[in-house]
Amino acid sequence: MSQFVSSIAADDGDGLSLDFSLGRYASNSLVLSRHVDDRLSADEHGIVVSSDDDDPNERLLSVVWGSACVVLLSSHKEYVLDVSHVGAGELAAAWAMLARMNHDAVVTVEE
């Protein structure tokens, strides 16, 4: 069962992040974030997944990115996101942010 995504916000203010607003009224969110600090230890590298389940150790493992559906596989679960109602510009900005977050190929990404 997929989760409806009403919008995606990309932010590079304090690290890099993608915020998927879930539900028609954006009542929940799923956030991918990555710190850009080279001084972090090896186990702190990677893309962190934050959701309502909020486990601070949840890491993103792979992404399958499509124009209507995005599938995120984390260390804890699989998220199937219906992005068919998100604008093309928003999707392009989100894809570009994901590429920046994954500059060292820590996550497997398929298009």
Sequence and secondary structure as in RCSB ss.txt:
>XXXX:A:sequence
MSQFVSSIAADDGDGLSLDFSLGRYASNSLVLSRHVDDRLSADEHGIVVSSDDDDPNERLLSVVWGSACVVLLSS
HKEYVLDVSHVGAGELAAAWAMLARMNHDAVVTVEE
>XXXX:A:secstr
  EEEEEEEEE SSSEEEEEEETTTT EEEEEEE   TTS GGG S EEE TT  TT BEEEEEE SSEEEEEES
S EEEEE TTS HHHHHHHHHHHHHHTTT  SEEE 
